[in-house]
Amino acid sequence: MIGLDPGLAATGWGVIVAEGNRLRHVANGTIKTRVTEPMVERLRLLHDELMAVIAAHQPTEAAVEEVFVNSNPQSAIKLVQARGVALLCVGRARLMVAEHSTRAVKKALTGTGAAEKPQVQAMVERLLPGAQIAGSDASDALAVAIAHAHLVKNMRELMG
């Protein structure tokens, strides 16, 4: 599965395999765009790079972090546009997609929805030992994927 932490300046992605309680790191990275480029070019780059990641790793499902409400309207609009591109990419790849709030991701990894970013990153490193993580955006994306794997496993157990 692929986890995505969308952003216009930087979109983190992380691919893992979940088999029962076992998690295996496959790959991770960050797609960065330049603030000096026109919006249409930034969105096109994000689309093209994300489609290439999906094609290279062939995930069967995706987990995308939900939008964090930002007090700056311009920042919120840019985030929503990047998130729309991410959802378009997983839709074009015909992946099953789930969306998780930041709070749910933190709670799944650390046991509390109010966890700080360093706590979440430490859990990602602990759950994926030896993985070379390409920065905080990639770590956040891996956290989304891990949280999704745990949430899906728990739902399957509840449903029998």
GROMACS elastic network, one bead per residue, 0.5 to 0.9 nm:
[ bonds ]
;  ai    aj funct       b0    kb
    1    14     6  0.82769   500
    1    15     6  0.56001   500
    1    16     6  0.55768   500
    1    17     6  0.62099   500
    1    18     6  0.78461   500
    1    58     6  0.84624   500
    1    60     6  0.58775   500
    1    62     6  0.55237   500
    1    63     6  0.75889   500
    1   145     6  0.67185   500
    1   148     6  0.89558   500
    1   149     6  0.83159   500
    2    13     6  0.68106   500
    2    14     6  0.55381   500
    2    16     6  0.65365   500
    2    17     6  0.88525   500
    2    54     6  0.80849   500
    2    57     6  0.86750   500
    2    58     6  0.89933   500
    2    59     6  0.60327   500
    2    60     6  0.81148   500
    2    61     6  0.65035   500
    2    63     6  0.63197   500
    2    64     6  0.84674   500
    2   141     6  0.80383   500
    2   142     6  0.79047   500
    2   144     6  0.85894   500
    2   145     6  0.60292   500
    3    12     6  0.81371   500
    3    13     6  0.56156   500
    3    14     6  0.51645   500
    3    15     6  0.63391   500
    3    16     6  0.81857   500
    3    61     6  0.88107   500
    3    62     6  0.57844   500
    3    64     6  0.58958   500
    3    65     6  0.79465   500
    3   138     6  0.89134   500
    3   140     6  0.84136   500
    3   142     6  0.57043   500
    3   143     6  0.74876   500
    3   144     6  0.52459   500
    3   146     6  0.79348   500
    3   148     6  0.82188   500
    4    11     6  0.71114   500
    4    12     6  0.57802   500
    4    14     6  0.66996   500
    4    62     6  0.75575   500
    4    63     6  0.62529   500
    4    65     6  0.63685   500
    4    86     6  0.76402   500
    4   137     6  0.88735   500
    4   138     6  0.81862   500
    4   140     6  0.78904   500
    4   142     6  0.76154   500
    4   144     6  0.67931   500
    4   145     6  0.75684   500
    5    10     6  0.85314   500
    5    11     6  0.56151   500
    5    13     6  0.63857   500
    5    14     6  0.88595   500
    5    63     6  0.89227   500
    5    64     6  0.63295   500
    5    65     6  0.55369   500
    5    66     6  0.84775   500
    5    83     6  0.83333   500
    5    86     6  0.89220   500
    5   137     6  0.65554   500
    5   138     6  0.75488   500
    5   139     6  0.89448   500
    5   140     6  0.61763   500
    5   142     6  0.85641   500
    5   144     6  0.74562   500
    6    10     6  0.71600   500
    6    12     6  0.64143   500
    6    13     6  0.83062   500
    6    64     6  0.75615   500
    6    65     6  0.71280   500
    6    66     6  0.86839   500
    6    67     6  0.84711   500
    6    79     6  0.70490   500
    6    80     6  0.85030   500
    6    82     6  0.59477   500
    6    83     6  0.52061   500
    6    84     6  0.87976   500
    6    85     6  0.87006   500
    6    86     6  0.67168   500
    6   137     6  0.85828   500
    6   141     6  0.84044   500
    7    10     6  0.50758   500
    7    12     6  0.78127   500
    7    32     6  0.88136   500
    7    78     6  0.75678   500
    7    79     6  0.52139   500
    7    80     6  0.80956   500
    7    81     6  0.84409   500
    7    82     6  0.54547   500
    7    83     6  0.67618   500
    7   137     6  0.88669   500
    8    11     6  0.66095   500
    8    31     6  0.89879   500
    8    32     6  0.76514   500
    8    33     6  0.67834   500
    8    34     6  0.89930   500
    8    35     6  0.87835   500
    8    42     6  0.73872   500
    8    43     6  0.75915   500
    8    46     6  0.79310   500
    8    78     6  0.60477   500
    8    79     6  0.58528   500
    8    80     6  0.86419   500
    8    81     6  0.75373   500
    8    82     6  0.51078   500
    8    83     6  0.82055   500
    9    31     6  0.81159   500
    9    32     6  0.55303   500
    9    33     6  0.51407   500
    9    34     6  0.67618   500
    9    35     6  0.69729   500
    9    42     6  0.84116   500
    9    78     6  0.89028   500
    9    79     6  0.88485   500
    9    82     6  0.88121   500
   10    30     6  0.61973   500
   10    31     6  0.54925   500
   10    33     6  0.65010   500
   10    46     6  0.89041   500
   10   137     6  0.69921   500
   11    29     6  0.84773   500
   11    30     6  0.55124   500
   11    31     6  0.51251   500
   11    32     6  0.65551   500
   11    33     6  0.88148   500
   11    46     6  0.78414   500
   11    50     6  0.89114   500
   11    82     6  0.79813   500
   11    83     6  0.89030   500
   11    86     6  0.87136   500
   11   137     6  0.65122   500
   11   138     6  0.77745   500
   11   141     6  0.83878   500
   12    28     6  0.76332   500
   12    29     6  0.59487   500
   12    31     6  0.64169   500
   12    32     6  0.87121   500
   12   134     6  0.87389   500
   12   135     6  0.84853   500
   12   136     6  0.79278   500
   12   139     6  0.74122   500
   12   140     6  0.68577   500
   12   141     6  0.52952   500
   12   142     6  0.82774   500
   13    27     6  0.83822   500
   13    28     6  0.54933   500
   13    29     6  0.54917   500
   13    30     6  0.61006   500
   13    31     6  0.79402   500
   13    50     6  0.84465   500
   13    53     6  0.85539   500
   13   137     6  0.74625   500
   13   138     6  0.52618   500
   13   139     6  0.81233   500
   13   140     6  0.80727   500
   13   142     6  0.68018   500
   13   145     6  0.89788   500
   14    25     6  0.81517   500
   14    26     6  0.77734   500
   14    27     6  0.58758   500
   14    29     6  0.65110   500
   14    30     6  0.87348   500
   14   133     6  0.89715   500
   14   138     6  0.60107   500
   14   139     6  0.75159   500
   14   140     6  0.83796   500
   14   141     6  0.52532   500
   14   143     6  0.83297   500
   14   144     6  0.84464   500
   14   145     6  0.70066   500
   15    24     6  0.88182   500
   15    25     6  0.65330   500
   15    26     6  0.53493   500
   15    27     6  0.52202   500
   15    28     6  0.60350   500
   15    57     6  0.75566   500
   15    59     6  0.74805   500
   15   141     6  0.84825   500
   15   142     6  0.69186   500
   15   145     6  0.72681   500
   16    23     6  0.67041   500
   16    24     6  0.54890   500
   16    26     6  0.51599   500
   16    27     6  0.71451   500
   16    28     6  0.87367   500
   16    59     6  0.86949   500
   16   142     6  0.75419   500
   16   145     6  0.69673   500
   16   146     6  0.76764   500
   17    22     6  0.81386   500
   17    23     6  0.57171   500
   17    24     6  0.50628   500
   17    25     6  0.65856   500
   17    26     6  0.70242   500
   17    59     6  0.88960   500
   17   149     6  0.87287   500
   18    21     6  0.70936   500
   18    22     6  0.57753   500
   18    24     6  0.64776   500
   18   146     6  0.82276   500
   18   149     6  0.63503   500
   18   150     6  0.88033   500
   19    22     6  0.51623   500
   19    23     6  0.64272   500
   19    24     6  0.82972   500
   20    23     6  0.80151   500
   20   149     6  0.89874   500
   20   153     6  0.73098   500
   21   149     6  0.89521   500
   21   150     6  0.81827   500
   21   153     6  0.82407   500
   22   127     6  0.89764   500
   23   127     6  0.72090   500
   23   128     6  0.69195   500
   23   146     6  0.78294   500
   23   149     6  0.85159   500
   24   127     6  0.86669   500
   24   128     6  0.65434   500
   24   129     6  0.89022   500
   25    28     6  0.82337   500
   25   128     6  0.60182   500
   25   129     6  0.84680   500
   25   130     6  0.87394   500
   25   131     6  0.64141   500
   25   142     6  0.86568   500
   26    57     6  0.82822   500
   26   131     6  0.84625   500
   27    57     6  0.82644   500
   27   131     6  0.82569   500
   27   132     6  0.85758   500
   27   133     6  0.84701   500
   28   131     6  0.89453   500
   28   132     6  0.82645   500
   28   133     6  0.65694   500
   28   134     6  0.65483   500
   28   138     6  0.58239   500
   28   139     6  0.80266   500
   28   141     6  0.80847   500
   28   142     6  0.74084   500
   29   133     6  0.73905   500
   29   134     6  0.52677   500
   29   135     6  0.76505   500
   29   137     6  0.78813   500
   29   138     6  0.51903   500
   29   139     6  0.85823   500
   29   141     6  0.87965   500
   30   134     6  0.68671   500
   30   135     6  0.76156   500
   30   136     6  0.89090   500
   30   137     6  0.64111   500
   30   138     6  0.57094   500
   31    45     6  0.84874   500
   31    46     6  0.66382   500
   31    49     6  0.69007   500
   31    50     6  0.76252   500
   32    42     6  0.86982   500
   32    45     6  0.86499   500
   32    46     6  0.77039   500
   33    36     6  0.87247   500
   33    37     6  0.77311   500
   33    41     6  0.86801   500
   33    42     6  0.55713   500
   33    43     6  0.83562   500
   33    45     6  0.72250   500
   33    46     6  0.73313   500
   34    37     6  0.55282   500
   34    38     6  0.87148   500
   34    42     6  0.70306   500
   35    38     6  0.77961   500
   35    39     6  0.83615   500
   35    42     6  0.80715   500
   36    39     6  0.89106   500
   37    40     6  0.82389   500
   37    41     6  0.62988   500
   37    42     6  0.63472   500
   38    41     6  0.53744   500
   38    42     6  0.64273   500
   38    43     6  0.88645   500
   39    42     6  0.50888   500
   39    43     6  0.62122   500
   39    44     6  0.85342   500
   39    78     6  0.89108   500
   40    43     6  0.52332   500
   40    44     6  0.60776   500
   40    45     6  0.85832   500
   41    45     6  0.60388   500
   41    46     6  0.85044   500
   42    45     6  0.51772   500
   42    46     6  0.61970   500
   42    47     6  0.86479   500
   42    82     6  0.89606   500
   43    46     6  0.50491   500
   43    47     6  0.61423   500
   43    48     6  0.86229   500
   43    81     6  0.77971   500
   43    82     6  0.67368   500
   43    85     6  0.69511   500
   44    47     6  0.50552   500
   44    48     6  0.60734   500
   44    49     6  0.84862   500
   44    85     6  0.85731   500
   45    48     6  0.51590   500
   45    49     6  0.59455   500
   45    50     6  0.82920   500
   46    49     6  0.53529   500
   46    50     6  0.59464   500
   46    51     6  0.84348   500
   46    82     6  0.76181   500
   46    85     6  0.72552   500
   46    86     6  0.79432   500
   47    50     6  0.52805   500
   47    51     6  0.60378   500
   47    52     6  0.85762   500
   47    82     6  0.88872   500
   47    85     6  0.60320   500
   47    86     6  0.71004   500
   47    88     6  0.82006   500
   47    89     6  0.65490   500
   48    51     6  0.52122   500
   48    52     6  0.62300   500
   48    53     6  0.87956   500
   48    89     6  0.87638   500
   49    52     6  0.50572   500
   49    53     6  0.63203   500
   49    54     6  0.87410   500
   50    53     6  0.50445   500
   50    54     6  0.62343   500
   50    55     6  0.85614   500
   50    85     6  0.89159   500
   50    86     6  0.73711   500
   50    89     6  0.68530   500
   50    90     6  0.87922   500
   51    54     6  0.50824   500
   51    55     6  0.60768   500
   51    56     6  0.85504   500
   51    89     6  0.60460   500
   51    90     6  0.81130   500
   51    92     6  0.86279   500
   51    93     6  0.79130   500
   52    55     6  0.50287   500
   52    56     6  0.60417   500
   52    57     6  0.86484   500
   53    56     6  0.51258   500
   53    57     6  0.62057   500
   53    58     6  0.82143   500
   54    57     6  0.53907   500
   54    58     6  0.54809   500
   54    59     6  0.65484   500
   54    89     6  0.83068   500
   54    90     6  0.79768   500
   54    93     6  0.75228   500
   55    58     6  0.54113   500
   55    59     6  0.83214   500
   55    93     6  0.83070   500
   56    59     6  0.88935   500
   58    93     6  0.89085   500
   59    62     6  0.72707   500
   59    95     6  0.75128   500
   60    93     6  0.89474   500
   60    94     6  0.83800   500
   60    95     6  0.55975   500
   60    96     6  0.68424   500
   61    90     6  0.82215   500
   61    94     6  0.85608   500
   61    97     6  0.57751   500
   61    98     6  0.81263   500
   62    90     6  0.68576   500
   62    95     6  0.62776   500
   62    96     6  0.61093   500
   62    98     6  0.63531   500
   62    99     6  0.84952   500
   62   145     6  0.75806   500
   62   148     6  0.86594   500
   63    96     6  0.84884   500
   63    97     6  0.56114   500
   63    99     6  0.56099   500
   63   100     6  0.70872   500
   63   141     6  0.86104   500
   63   144     6  0.63219   500
   63   145     6  0.58778   500
   63   147     6  0.88217   500
   63   148     6  0.63675   500
   64    83     6  0.83048   500
   64    86     6  0.80047   500
   64    87     6  0.77867   500
   64    97     6  0.73442   500
   64    98     6  0.63116   500
   64   100     6  0.63538   500
   64   101     6  0.86966   500
   64   141     6  0.80175   500
   64   144     6  0.68452   500
   64   145     6  0.81454   500
   65    68     6  0.85256   500
   65    83     6  0.86121   500
   65    98     6  0.86274   500
   65    99     6  0.56897   500
   65   100     6  0.50920   500
   65   101     6  0.57927   500
   65   102     6  0.64440   500
   65   105     6  0.82194   500
   65   140     6  0.89186   500
   65   141     6  0.79059   500
   65   144     6  0.64730   500
   66    83     6  0.82832   500
   66    99     6  0.58292   500
   66   100     6  0.55516   500
   66   102     6  0.68365   500
   67    70     6  0.85479   500
   67    76     6  0.83294   500
   67    79     6  0.73907   500
   67    80     6  0.69731   500
   67    83     6  0.76994   500
   67   101     6  0.74598   500
   67   102     6  0.82570   500
   68    76     6  0.82582   500
   68    79     6  0.87654   500
   68   101     6  0.78254   500
   68   102     6  0.72992   500
   69    72     6  0.88679   500
   69    76     6  0.69012   500
   70    73     6  0.68994   500
   70    74     6  0.89818   500
   70    75     6  0.68865   500
   70    76     6  0.54297   500
   71    74     6  0.89896   500
   71    75     6  0.81499   500
   71    76     6  0.75488   500
   72    75     6  0.53954   500
   72    76     6  0.62270   500
   72    77     6  0.87808   500
   73    76     6  0.50074   500
   73    77     6  0.61582   500
   73    78     6  0.87092   500
   74    77     6  0.51950   500
   74    78     6  0.63696   500
   74    79     6  0.87026   500
   75    78     6  0.51955   500
   75    79     6  0.61747   500
   75    80     6  0.86246   500
   76    79     6  0.50878   500
   76    80     6  0.61245   500
   76    81     6  0.86115   500
   77    80     6  0.51255   500
   77    81     6  0.61887   500
   77    82     6  0.87220   500
   78    81     6  0.51187   500
   78    82     6  0.63028   500
   78    83     6  0.85950   500
   79    82     6  0.51888   500
   79    83     6  0.60946   500
   79    84     6  0.85366   500
   80    84     6  0.60331   500
   80    85     6  0.86721   500
   81    84     6  0.50345   500
   81    85     6  0.64231   500
   81    86     6  0.87865   500
   82    85     6  0.51316   500
   82    86     6  0.63312   500
   82    87     6  0.87446   500
   83    87     6  0.61857   500
   83    88     6  0.84858   500
   84    87     6  0.51135   500
   84    88     6  0.60407   500
   84    89     6  0.86091   500
   85    89     6  0.61797   500
   85    90     6  0.87947   500
   86    89     6  0.51639   500
   86    90     6  0.64514   500
   86    91     6  0.85483   500
   87    90     6  0.52840   500
   87    91     6  0.59840   500
   87    92     6  0.84888   500
   87    97     6  0.82884   500
   88    92     6  0.59799   500
   88    93     6  0.85520   500
   89    92     6  0.50745   500
   89    93     6  0.62323   500
   89    94     6  0.86278   500
   89    95     6  0.89893   500
   90    93     6  0.50388   500
   90    94     6  0.62468   500
   90    95     6  0.54793   500
   90    96     6  0.78889   500
   90    97     6  0.71988   500
   91    95     6  0.60426   500
   91    96     6  0.80059   500
   91    97     6  0.79403   500
   92    95     6  0.77906   500
   94    97     6  0.88148   500
   98   148     6  0.77076   500
   99   144     6  0.89721   500
   99   148     6  0.86578   500
  100   103     6  0.81653   500
  100   104     6  0.62494   500
  100   105     6  0.65821   500
  100   144     6  0.73448   500
  100   147     6  0.84048   500
  100   148     6  0.76480   500
  101   104     6  0.51803   500
  101   105     6  0.63393   500
  101   106     6  0.86917   500
  101   144     6  0.89768   500
  102   105     6  0.51507   500
  102   106     6  0.62163   500
  102   107     6  0.86057   500
  102   113     6  0.77864   500
  102   144     6  0.82770   500
  103   106     6  0.51720   500
  103   107     6  0.61178   500
  103   108     6  0.86162   500
  103   112     6  0.79927   500
  103   114     6  0.67594   500
  103   115     6  0.83281   500
  104   107     6  0.50648   500
  104   108     6  0.60718   500
  104   109     6  0.86588   500
  104   112     6  0.85348   500
  104   113     6  0.61331   500
  104   147     6  0.77602   500
  105   108     6  0.52022   500
  105   109     6  0.63399   500
  105   110     6  0.85472   500
  105   113     6  0.74120   500
  105   120     6  0.87562   500
  105   143     6  0.66767   500
  105   144     6  0.58437   500
  105   145     6  0.88287   500
  105   146     6  0.82677   500
  105   147     6  0.52973   500
  105   148     6  0.77871   500
  106   109     6  0.53198   500
  106   110     6  0.58202   500
  106   111     6  0.71318   500
  106   112     6  0.62095   500
  106   114     6  0.69859   500
  106   115     6  0.59639   500
  106   116     6  0.82758   500
  106   117     6  0.85733   500
  106   119     6  0.87420   500
  106   120     6  0.64189   500
  106   143     6  0.79631   500
  106   144     6  0.87188   500
  106   147     6  0.79461   500
  107   110     6  0.53336   500
  107   114     6  0.75266   500
  107   115     6  0.74664   500
  107   147     6  0.83731   500
  108   111     6  0.58343   500
  108   112     6  0.75867   500
  108   113     6  0.79807   500
  108   143     6  0.89161   500
  108   146     6  0.82246   500
  108   147     6  0.52661   500
  108   148     6  0.83658   500
  108   150     6  0.70187   500
  108   151     6  0.74218   500
  109   112     6  0.79968   500
  109   113     6  0.89702   500
  109   119     6  0.88843   500
  109   120     6  0.65580   500
  109   123     6  0.64490   500
  109   124     6  0.77865   500
  109   143     6  0.72420   500
  109   146     6  0.75700   500
  109   147     6  0.62203   500
  109   150     6  0.86164   500
  110   113     6  0.77351   500
  110   115     6  0.68048   500
  110   119     6  0.71925   500
  110   120     6  0.65621   500
  110   123     6  0.69730   500
  111   114     6  0.89871   500
  111   115     6  0.81761   500
  112   115     6  0.56836   500
  113   116     6  0.89233   500
  115   118     6  0.82711   500
  115   119     6  0.62294   500
  115   120     6  0.68438   500
  116   119     6  0.54483   500
  116   120     6  0.66551   500
  116   121     6  0.89284   500
  117   120     6  0.51976   500
  117   121     6  0.62208   500
  117   122     6  0.86387   500
  117   136     6  0.87465   500
  117   140     6  0.85231   500
  118   121     6  0.50277   500
  118   122     6  0.60465   500
  118   123     6  0.86434   500
  119   122     6  0.51164   500
  119   123     6  0.63511   500
  119   124     6  0.87718   500
  120   123     6  0.51770   500
  120   124     6  0.63082   500
  120   125     6  0.87684   500
  120   139     6  0.83999   500
  120   140     6  0.78993   500
  120   143     6  0.71919   500
  121   124     6  0.50563   500
  121   125     6  0.63044   500
  121   126     6  0.86202   500
  121   136     6  0.76303   500
  121   139     6  0.61229   500
  121   140     6  0.73130   500
  121   143     6  0.76861   500
  122   125     6  0.51553   500
  122   126     6  0.61641   500
  122   127     6  0.86459   500
  123   127     6  0.59652   500
  123   128     6  0.83635   500
  123   143     6  0.83152   500
  124   127     6  0.51982   500
  124   128     6  0.59802   500
  124   129     6  0.83283   500
  124   139     6  0.68228   500
  124   140     6  0.84752   500
  124   142     6  0.69570   500
  124   143     6  0.60521   500
  124   146     6  0.79076   500
  125   128     6  0.51945   500
  125   129     6  0.56745   500
  125   130     6  0.76336   500
  125   131     6  0.71001   500
  125   132     6  0.88283   500
  125   133     6  0.81721   500
  125   139     6  0.84325   500
  126   129     6  0.54921   500
  126   130     6  0.87660   500
  127   146     6  0.84716   500
  128   131     6  0.57895   500
  129   132     6  0.88224   500
  133   136     6  0.79877   500
  133   138     6  0.64978   500
  133   139     6  0.62590   500
  133   142     6  0.88853   500
  134   137     6  0.77592   500
  134   138     6  0.56638   500
  134   139     6  0.72543   500
  135   138     6  0.55367   500
  135   139     6  0.62409   500
  135   140     6  0.87809   500
  136   140     6  0.60834   500
  136   141     6  0.85980   500
  137   140     6  0.50660   500
  137   141     6  0.62867   500
  137   142     6  0.87076   500
  138   141     6  0.50064   500
  138   142     6  0.61957   500
  138   143     6  0.85476   500
  139   142     6  0.50774   500
  139   143     6  0.61436   500
  139   144     6  0.87155   500
  140   144     6  0.63469   500
  140   145     6  0.88031   500
  141   144     6  0.50656   500
  141   145     6  0.63946   500
  141   146     6  0.86935   500
  142   145     6  0.50186   500
  142   146     6  0.60797   500
  142   147     6  0.84705   500
  143   146     6  0.50727   500
  143   147     6  0.59704   500
  143   148     6  0.84160   500
  144   147     6  0.51675   500
  144   148     6  0.60886   500
  144   149     6  0.86338   500
  145   148     6  0.50837   500
  145   149     6  0.62043   500
  145   150     6  0.87381   500
  146   149     6  0.50548   500
  146   150     6  0.62811   500
  146   151     6  0.85911   500
  147   150     6  0.51401   500
  147   151     6  0.60494   500
  147   152     6  0.85292   500
  148   151     6  0.50291   500
  148   152     6  0.59824   500
  148   153     6  0.84126   500
  149   152     6  0.52914   500
  149   153     6  0.61247   500
  149   154     6  0.86313   500
  150   153     6  0.51191   500
  150   154     6  0.61371   500
  150   155     6  0.86213   500
  151   154     6  0.51259   500
  151   155     6  0.61670   500
  151   156     6  0.86359   500
  152   155     6  0.50800   500
  152   156     6  0.61581   500
  152   157     6  0.86183   500
  153   156     6  0.51789   500
  153   157     6  0.62471   500
  153   158     6  0.87108   500
  154   157     6  0.50971   500
  154   158     6  0.62113   500
  154   159     6  0.86701   500
  155   158     6  0.50846   500
  155   159     6  0.61736   500
  155   160     6  0.86093   500
  156   159     6  0.51479   500
  156   160     6  0.61851   500
  157   160     6  0.51390   500
